[in-house]
């Protein structure tokens, strides 16, 4: 055999070997990759389905309102309408700006400038519809008769009964609204801060010996007293003053102010009496004080004898002032020596 022929055989052998190795390697690699890819794709798809199911469950919550209605709230509502001035202020305390106001609201400038849905006692249904809310917070005292109309807006409607108090009228609804809106942490921060402020103010009041107290509605023709379940009763409690008025009196379901028997006030003999000033240009603070101090029927009360009767400014009114400022103004009013 010639050298040329031998060389050709060698080259052909080497080329064949190279092709065999290359083909073997090529056939093996795609098989391994396809198997891994199928496993990864299947696992990822399953994980994604599970994550989607978890997210869906977390974003839909069923809550029971104070009319014992089951209310479904999806996600964290962003277009909230509250139908009382007090509820509007409490939303602001949580860092939530509602999309509307009622005409009675008169505290924060950004709230006063909101679109109006008319008065809280008779809200404008068409105005509510036009704002397309994703949550409506209503008052069971004032709005239960328009429940169906509110529901027709398409938004979940949560009714709050202001008479229901678990611990504190100033913080119970803050906590409740925090749960409805996914703002639990903000609510807890607010409550902690208000507790700190209250404790400091309570120390200021402690030196005046006000163990028991009474909050009376401004005016001289009838006696109306503040229930423990409202803002005014809560102010007394937060300042370490026991309200002599019991809860759940007749008429309490309609208002936090109820008529009360003077003879019972006389027998309880509170250490301090706080008179809520009449708003809208009514009786002046001096006239109110003069009435109680000069009227013979009040002269046997310790608070009158010791000049411990004070007038609370009219701006201390739910929705016209924050809870913190209401506490501070009250303390300023009843601690004249500070």
NORWOQUI-V192254 format. One record per helix or strand of 3 or more residues. SS is the DSSP state (H for helix, E for strand). FROM is the first residue (numbers start at 1). TO is the last residue. Records with the same first field share a line. If there is no record, write none. Layout:
SS: FROM-TO + FROM-TO
//
This chain:
H: 3-58 + 85-93 + 109-112 + 125-130 + 140-151 + 172-181 + 184-206 + 231-238 + 262-268 + 285-294 + 296-298 + 302-305 + 323-334
E: 60-64 + 70-74 + 80-82 + 135-139 + 156-160 + 212-217 + 224-226 + 257-259 + 272-276 + 309-312
//
